[in-house]
Amino acid sequence: MMFQRINRDDPERMTMSVYNAASSAIPAGGSVIWDPIAGTTDGVRVTTPSTGFLGMVAGIAPRAIPQGSYGVIQVYGFLATAMVTSEAAQAASIGDPLVPVNGQFHLIRAGAPTSSPPIGMILMEAIPAGGPTVALRKVFIRLL
């Protein structure tokens, strides 16, 4: 794990090195889960969120990670560039919990239809109804 040094002008955050085991690049702002394939779970390999394993969320990539490469995910602190989708029928509010979406790198408000309970990512800005649109949003991550 890497800890950012204390700085009054920049919020504290923690990151860790991971290996992208997904079949595609992880985009900047994309959420990932620990690789659930038997025999490969090692605390380093991450992949695209998938049904049945949405509770294994590992963090959010602040920068893109090419497929088959090592990169960094953020596991704690404020992040202004997380991929979050809006909903057509309901706005999201500051403080709403967020969860990963099956087969996608973006997050969605936990109140939306999902098979995973809220885990440790909280929306830090309001999103109006009128989606679905994926955009970079402010979140607070607490995945320790």
C-alpha positions as CSV (number, residue, x, y, z in Angstrom):
1,M,0.0,0.0,0.0
2,M,1.0,3.5,-0.6
3,F,0.0,6.3,1.7
4,Q,0.0,9.9,0.5
5,R,2.0,12.2,2.8
6,I,0.0,14.7,4.8
7,N,-0.7,17.8,2.8
8,R,-3.2,20.5,3.8
9,D,-4.2,21.2,0.2
10,D,-4.7,17.6,-0.9
11,P,-6.9,15.1,0.8
12,E,-5.3,11.9,2.3
13,R,-5.6,8.8,0.2
14,M,-4.3,5.2,0.1
15,T,-3.5,3.3,-3.1
16,M,-2.2,-0.1,-3.9
17,S,-0.5,-1.9,-6.8
18,V,-2.6,-4.4,-8.7
19,Y,-2.4,-6.5,-11.9
20,N,-5.1,-6.1,-14.5
21,A,-6.4,-9.6,-15.2
22,A,-9.5,-8.3,-17.0
23,S,-9.9,-9.0,-20.7
24,S,-9.7,-5.3,-21.5
25,A,-8.0,-2.1,-20.2
26,I,-9.4,-0.7,-16.9
27,P,-10.4,2.9,-17.7
28,A,-9.5,5.8,-15.5
29,G,-12.2,6.1,-12.8
30,G,-13.2,2.4,-13.2
31,S,-14.1,0.2,-10.3
32,V,-12.6,-3.3,-10.1
33,I,-13.1,-6.5,-8.0
34,W,-10.5,-9.0,-6.8
35,D,-10.1,-11.8,-9.4
36,P,-12.4,-14.6,-8.2
37,I,-11.1,-17.3,-10.5
38,A,-10.1,-20.3,-8.4
39,G,-6.3,-20.6,-8.1
40,T,-5.6,-17.1,-9.1
41,T,-6.8,-15.1,-6.1
42,D,-3.7,-13.6,-4.7
43,G,-4.5,-10.1,-3.5
44,V,-2.9,-8.5,-6.6
45,R,-5.1,-9.6,-9.6
46,V,-8.2,-7.4,-10.3
47,T,-10.8,-7.7,-13.0
48,T,-14.2,-6.4,-14.2
49,P,-17.0,-6.6,-11.7
50,S,-19.2,-9.7,-12.2
51,T,-22.5,-11.1,-10.7
52,G,-21.9,-13.1,-7.6
53,F,-18.7,-11.3,-6.9
54,L,-19.8,-7.7,-6.7
55,G,-19.0,-7.7,-2.9
56,M,-15.3,-8.3,-3.7
57,V,-14.8,-4.7,-4.8
58,A,-11.1,-3.8,-4.6
59,G,-11.0,-0.1,-5.5
60,I,-11.1,2.5,-8.2
61,A,-8.3,3.1,-10.7
62,P,-7.4,6.8,-10.7
63,R,-5.5,6.2,-14.0
64,A,-6.1,3.7,-16.8
65,I,-4.4,0.3,-16.4
66,P,-3.7,-1.5,-19.7
67,Q,-4.8,-5.2,-20.0
68,G,-2.2,-7.5,-18.6
69,S,-0.3,-4.7,-16.9
70,Y,0.3,-3.5,-13.3
71,G,-1.2,-0.3,-12.1
72,V,-2.6,1.5,-9.1
73,I,-6.1,1.5,-7.5
74,Q,-7.3,3.8,-4.8
75,V,-8.7,2.1,-1.7
76,Y,-9.3,5.0,0.7
77,G,-10.0,8.8,0.4
78,F,-11.6,11.3,-1.9
79,L,-11.5,10.8,-5.6
80,A,-12.9,13.4,-8.0
81,T,-12.9,11.1,-11.1
82,A,-14.9,7.9,-10.4
83,M,-17.1,6.5,-13.2
84,V,-20.7,6.7,-11.9
85,T,-23.9,6.2,-13.9
86,S,-27.1,8.2,-13.3
87,E,-30.5,6.7,-13.4
88,A,-33.4,7.7,-15.6
89,A,-36.1,7.8,-12.9
90,Q,-34.2,8.9,-9.7
91,A,-31.6,11.4,-8.8
92,A,-28.7,10.5,-6.6
93,S,-27.8,12.6,-3.5
94,I,-24.7,13.4,-1.7
95,G,-24.0,10.5,0.8
96,D,-25.7,7.8,-1.3
97,P,-23.8,4.5,-1.2
98,L,-22.4,3.2,-4.5
99,V,-21.9,-0.3,-5.7
100,P,-20.3,-1.9,-8.8
101,V,-22.3,-2.9,-11.9
102,N,-22.1,-6.4,-13.4
103,G,-19.8,-6.5,-16.5
104,Q,-19.1,-2.7,-16.3
105,F,-16.4,-0.5,-14.7
106,H,-18.8,2.2,-13.5
107,L,-20.6,2.4,-10.1
108,I,-24.4,3.0,-9.5
109,R,-26.4,4.2,-6.5
110,A,-27.0,1.3,-4.2
111,G,-30.7,1.9,-4.1
112,A,-30.9,0.9,-7.8
113,P,-31.6,-2.7,-8.7
114,T,-28.5,-4.6,-7.7
115,S,-27.6,-8.0,-6.2
116,S,-24.8,-6.5,-4.0
117,P,-25.1,-4.7,-0.7
118,P,-23.5,-1.2,-0.2
119,I,-19.8,-1.6,0.4
120,G,-17.7,1.5,1.2
121,M,-18.0,4.0,-1.7
122,I,-20.1,7.1,-1.1
123,L,-21.2,9.7,-3.6
124,M,-19.9,13.2,-2.8
125,E,-22.0,15.2,-5.3
126,A,-25.6,15.2,-6.4
127,I,-26.6,13.6,-9.8
128,P,-29.9,14.7,-11.4
129,A,-32.3,12.1,-12.8
130,G,-32.3,11.7,-16.5
131,G,-29.7,8.9,-17.2
132,P,-28.5,6.5,-17.8
133,T,-25.3,8.4,-18.4
134,V,-21.8,7.5,-17.2
135,A,-19.8,10.5,-16.0
136,L,-16.8,11.1,-13.8
137,R,-18.1,12.0,-10.3
138,K,-16.7,12.8,-6.9
139,V,-16.7,9.9,-4.4
140,F,-15.2,9.0,-1.0
141,I,-13.7,5.5,-0.9
142,R,-13.4,3.4,2.2
143,L,-12.4,-0.1,1.2
144,L,-9.9,-1.1,3.9
